[in-house]
Amino acid sequence: MSIEDFVLQRIPSPSQLDELQVRVACPDLRSLPAYTADLERAGFVVNAVTDMSARWTDFTRQRAAAFRDDRLRHVSVHGEAFTNELDDFYSTVAGLFAAGVVGGVTIDAVSRPNVKGV
C-alpha cells in the first residue's frame, strides 16, 4: 500500500499546536519514526519512505496564494464566511509547512506475512 500523509517534523510552539489541533484538525500528528512504528505494530513492513516536504511546502504556499488571488469568485460561490474559513485553513497549513513543523511523506508498506513455525 502507499500512504501520503502529514508528519510532525519538530515540536510545535503552543500557538502552532493550537493551529494543528483546532484549525487543521490534526490533534495527534505523529513524527515519522512514530508513524512507521505504528505501521509495524499493526503488521506492516515499511519498504520505502519518500520525504515530500519540500514539494508540499511549495504546493501549500501556492495553493494559499491562488485561493487568495481568486477571492472574489470564491466569495460569490461559497459566501464570505466559508471563504474566510478556507483561506484560514490554507494559510495555516502553508505556514506550518513553511515553519518546518509539518512535513509530508509517502510511505510504501506491505502486510507482513503470517508465517507459522518460524
N, C-alpha and C positions, 0 to 999 in steps of 0.2 A: 504494500500500500504506500501511497505517497501522501504526506501531510504538509500543508503550508500553514504556518501559524506564527503568531507573535511570541516572542520570548523576552524575558526580563534580562537586560544586559548589565544593569547596575542598580544599586539601591536607590529608589526614588526619594526625593525630598518629601516632606509632609504634603506640600501642595500638589506635587506630581502624583503622589499616592492617591490623593483625593480625586485628581483628574482620572486616574486609571480606574478607580473603583466606581465613581459616580458618573462621570461624563462619557467614559469609553466602555463601561460595564465589563471591566476585567478585574474582578475583585481578588483573584488568586493567580496572577500571572506568574508563570514558572520560569526559572532560569533554564538554559539549555541542558546542563547536567541533570537537573531535577526532572525535566521533561523526558529525557531519554531513559532515566532510571525508572520513571513511572511506566513507560512503554515496556521496558524489560521485565518489570514486576508483573505486568499484565500478560506476559507470554510472548512478546515480540522480540525479534533480533533486529537491531538498528544496523542497516548496511551502509548508509551514507547520510551525511548531513551537509547541506549547502547553505552557507550564510547569504541571505538575500538582503541584508540590512542596508547596504549602500543603494541598491536598486529601489528598495521600498522607501527609503528616506527621500530619494528624489521623486518617486511616484507620489508619495503623500503630500509633498510640498507642491508639486504641480497640480494635483487634484484640488487642494485647497485654493490655490490661486485661480484655477479655471472656474471653480464654483463661484468665487467672489466676482470674477470678471463677467459672469453671466447672471448676476444677482437679480436684475430687473425681470428677466424671464422666469427665474425660479420663484420670485415673489408672485408673479402673475399666475403661475401654475399651482404653486403649493401654499401660497399665503405667507405673510410676514413672519408669523410665529414659527412655523415649521422650517422656513428658510433660515431663520436665525439659529434654530437648533442644529440643523445640518452644517451650517457654517462653523458653529462652535465645535461640533464633533470633528469635522475635517481639520480645522485649525489645531485642535488639541492633539489629535493623532500625529499630525505633522510635527508639532512642537516636541512631543515625546520622542519621536524618532530622531529629530534634529539634535536633541539633548543627549542622545545615546542611552536613554533609559529603556526604550523598547527597540528590539531588533526583530528581524524576520528570518525564518528558516524554512527550508524544505527538507523533510526527513523521509528517507526511504527505509521501510521496515517490512519484515515478513513475519508471519506467525511461526513461532518456534514449534518444530515438530514434537509431538508427544511420543517419545521413544521409551518403551518399557524395557527393563532389564539392562540398562546401560549405566 
